[in-house]
Amino acid sequence: MSQELIITEEFIMSKILLIRDQKVMIDSDLATLYGVTTKRLNEQVKRNIKRFPSNFMFQLTEIEKTYVVANCDHLKKLKFSSSLPYVFTEHGTMMLGNVLSSDRAIEFSIKIVEAFIKMREFLTNNVSVKLEIEEIKKKLMNHDKNIELVFNYLDEMMEKQDNKVERIKIGYKK
């Protein structure tokens, strides 16, 4: 129960990284959440490698590892690790929960997937808001053009008014 209070959805979302244009979680973070060691987690993955295609899991390159260590304070311990970490996509985290098959792993795989879903919804909502703003900008630009056109017509009419020859007035003169 106290674990649930500590490990919030925001905490899980803070562990989701964007690598190779994919939202992923690093093996050491998942091991902590699932209550196993990183070594045990990776052993289970290797035993069930057919369940983890490249769109579920991939290994970081040395450059990616360096970047992750430099930008994520909680991953400083990876700096001295000789092995390259694995990262898991949303589907990979769910598969890990199945492979590890402990109650905790199942519980947290569901929480992790929910965090991924919330993040996706947030990003989708942001995209739709951005699209609406762009549409409003386009309309405003059209309005600006139309207003400028109206002013140009008014200027032309004023010039024509100024250029007209005075007509001779007819009627009674005083």
N, C-alpha and C positions, 0 to 999 in steps of 0.2 A: 504494500500500500504506500509506504513512504517513497519507494522507488518511483511510483507513478506520479507523485507530487513533484519530485525533482526533475524527472524527464518529461518536459512539456513538449508540445508540438513545435513551439518556437525553437527549443533546444535542438530538436531533430532537424528542423529546417535550416538551422545554422550550420549543420554538418553536411548539407547538400552543396556540392561544388559543381561548377560548370567547366567541364573538360571535354575537348573535341566536340564542342557544340551539343553536349549531352549533359543532363543533370545526373550526377552520380554521387555515390558515397564511398569513402575509402574503407578498405578492409579493417583497419584498426578501429575506426569509429563503430563499424557494424559489430565487430567482435565485442566491444564494450557494451553496446546496447543489448546484444543477444546473451551476454553473460558468459562468454567463452574467451579463450585466448585467441590472438590473431593466428597463431600457429595451428590451433585446432580448427579454426574456421577454414583456413586455406587447405588443410588436409582433407576436410570434408568436400571442399570444392574439387580437389584433384581426384578424389574417389568417385565423384559424380560429374565429371567434366562434361559429359554429353548433355547434361541439363543446363549448361552455361555457354550458349553460343556467344559470338562476339558482340551481339546487340544486348546481351545480358551482363557481360563482364569483359573487361580488358585490363591488360597490365600497363602501367604508366611507363613512359620512357624516362631516361635519366634527366632529360631537360624538364619534362613535366613534373617529375618528383622534386627537382630543385625549385621550380616555380611554386609548387604547392607548399613546400616547407617554408619558403620565404614569405608567403602570403597568409598562411594559416598558423597562428601562434600555437594552437593545440597540437600541431603536427611536428613540432621541433624535434621530437625524439626520432622521427624518420630520417633526419639528417645523417645520423650515424649508422643507419641500417644498411647492410650490404645488399639486401634484396630489394627489388622494385615492387612497390605495393600494387595490389589489384584494386580496381574500382568497379562498383556494381550499379547498374541502372535500376530504375524502379522495378522492372521485371526480375532483375537479378536479385534484388533484396527479398522479393517474395519467394523466389526459388530457394534462397538461403534459409529462410524460415522453414521451408518444407524439408530441406536436407538436414538441418540441425535437429529438427523435430522435438525440441524441448518446448514446454509450455511457454516459457519466457520468449524463446525465439519466435514462436507463432504469434504471440501477443505483440511483440515489437515489430515484426514484419508487417502486421496490419497497421500499426501506428505509423510506420515509415511510409507505407503506401498512401495512407491518408494525408501525410505531410506533403508527399509528392503531388497528390491530387490538388490539395489546397494551393500549392505553389503554382501549379499549372493554371488553376482558375484565376489566381491573382494576376498572372502574366497575361492570360487571355483578356481579362477585364481591362488591364492596362492598354493592351493593343486596341481594343474596341474604343476606349476613351480617346486614344491617340488618333484613331481613324475619324472619329466624330470631330475632333478639334481640327484636323486637316480639312474636313469637309466645310466646316464653318469658315476657316481661313480662305478657302476657295470662293465661298459665297461673298465674303467681305471684299476680296480682290475684285470680284465681278461688280459689286456695288461701287467700289472706288472707281472702276473704269466707267461705269454708267454715270456716276456723278460728274466725273471729269468731262464726259461727252456732253452732258447737259450744259455745263459751264462753257464749253467750246461753242455750242449752238447759241447760247445767250450772248457770248462775245461777238459772234458773227452777226447776229441780229442787231446788236448795238452799233456795230460798224456800219451796217447797211442803213440804219436809222441816221447816223451821222453823215453819211455820204449822199443822202437824198437831196435833190435840188429843192429849194424852197418854192413852194407853189405860190402863185399869185393869188392872193385872196380876192374873192369877188364879193360884192355886196356893197352896202353903204359904207362910205368912208366918212370919218368925222373930221 
